[in-house]
Amino acid sequence: MKDLSELDQILDAVAVRLSEAAATQARLEDELLKAKKLLEEDSLKTKKLLEEKELDKIRAVKEKDRVIEELEREKMGLQKEKEVLEGKIDEFFAKVRSLLPNASDYERRQA
């Protein structure tokens, strides 16, 4: 009988440990599910943030291209204006030269 009573005690202790192990397993499964959910949420947030950054990059590239095109148009306009001004300067100096006495005539008069 003693053996049966010891066996009952051992079985009761094993049952308690199995119950504790089942409770621990359930708690760990809950923690795992919560961690998995948090990881998925973080993953979605990270993906969304990455998409926003990519859109910001696309916007910045488009803005840069727009500014470059604008500057190129302005540069072409300034080059045309420069050519016009250089032409006017050339005309002005040509008129001034035609109004000034020839250097060789001036030297002959001085001699």
C-alpha positions as CSV (number, residue, x, y, z in Angstrom):
1,M,0.0,0.0,0.0
2,K,2.8,2.2,0.8
3,D,4.0,1.8,-2.7
4,L,0.6,2.8,-4.1
5,S,0.5,5.9,-2.0
6,E,4.0,6.8,-3.1
7,L,3.0,6.2,-6.7
8,D,0.0,8.4,-6.2
9,Q,2.2,11.2,-4.8
10,I,4.6,10.8,-7.7
11,L,1.7,10.9,-10.2
12,D,0.2,14.0,-8.4
13,A,3.6,15.7,-8.6
14,V,3.9,14.8,-12.3
15,A,0.4,16.1,-12.9
16,V,1.2,19.4,-11.2
17,R,4.4,19.7,-13.2
18,L,2.5,18.9,-16.4
19,S,-0.1,21.5,-15.6
20,E,2.6,24.1,-14.8
21,A,4.3,23.2,-18.1
22,A,1.0,23.5,-20.0
23,A,0.4,26.9,-18.4
24,T,4.0,28.0,-19.2
25,Q,3.5,26.8,-22.8
26,A,0.2,28.7,-23.1
27,R,1.9,31.9,-21.7
28,L,4.8,31.5,-24.1
29,E,2.5,31.0,-27.0
30,D,0.6,34.2,-26.1
31,E,3.9,36.1,-25.9
32,L,5.0,34.7,-29.2
33,L,1.7,35.7,-30.8
34,K,2.1,39.2,-29.4
35,A,5.7,39.5,-30.5
36,K,4.7,38.2,-34.0
37,K,1.9,40.8,-34.2
38,L,4.2,43.6,-33.1
39,L,6.8,42.5,-35.7
40,E,4.1,42.5,-38.4
41,E,3.0,46.0,-37.3
42,D,6.6,47.2,-37.3
43,S,7.2,45.7,-40.7
44,L,4.1,47.5,-42.1
45,K,5.2,50.8,-40.6
46,T,8.7,50.3,-42.0
47,K,7.3,49.4,-45.4
48,K,5.1,52.5,-45.4
49,L,7.9,54.7,-44.3
50,L,10.1,53.3,-47.0
51,E,7.4,54.0,-49.6
52,E,7.1,57.6,-48.3
53,K,10.9,58.1,-48.6
54,E,10.9,56.7,-52.1
55,L,8.1,59.1,-53.1
56,D,10.0,62.0,-51.5
57,K,13.1,60.9,-53.5
58,I,11.0,60.8,-56.7
59,R,9.6,64.3,-55.9
60,A,13.1,65.7,-55.2
61,V,14.5,64.2,-58.5
62,K,11.6,65.7,-60.4
63,E,12.1,69.1,-58.7
64,K,15.8,69.0,-59.5
65,D,15.1,68.2,-63.1
66,R,12.6,71.0,-63.3
67,V,15.1,73.5,-61.8
68,I,17.8,72.3,-64.3
69,E,15.5,72.8,-67.2
70,E,14.6,76.2,-66.0
71,L,18.3,77.2,-65.5
72,E,19.1,75.8,-69.0
73,R,16.4,78.0,-70.5
74,E,17.7,81.0,-68.6
75,K,21.2,80.2,-69.7
76,M,20.1,80.1,-73.4
77,G,18.3,83.4,-73.0
78,L,21.4,85.0,-71.5
79,Q,23.6,83.6,-74.2
80,K,21.3,85.2,-76.9
81,E,21.3,88.5,-75.0
82,K,25.1,88.3,-74.8
83,E,25.3,87.7,-78.5
84,V,23.1,90.7,-79.2
85,L,25.1,92.9,-76.8
86,E,28.4,91.8,-78.4
87,G,27.0,92.6,-81.8
88,K,25.9,96.1,-80.7
89,I,29.4,96.6,-79.1
90,D,31.0,95.6,-82.4
91,E,28.8,98.0,-84.3
92,F,29.6,100.8,-81.9
93,F,33.4,100.3,-82.2
94,A,33.1,100.1,-86.0
95,K,31.3,103.5,-85.9
96,V,33.9,104.9,-83.5
97,R,36.7,103.7,-85.8
98,S,35.1,105.2,-88.8
99,L,34.8,108.6,-87.0
100,L,38.4,108.6,-85.7
101,P,41.2,109.6,-88.1
102,N,43.4,106.9,-89.4
103,A,46.4,106.3,-87.2
104,S,48.7,106.5,-90.3
105,D,47.2,109.9,-91.3
106,Y,47.8,111.1,-87.8
107,E,51.4,110.0,-87.8
108,R,52.0,111.7,-91.1
109,R,50.6,115.0,-89.8
110,Q,52.9,114.8,-86.8
111,A,56.0,114.2,-88.8
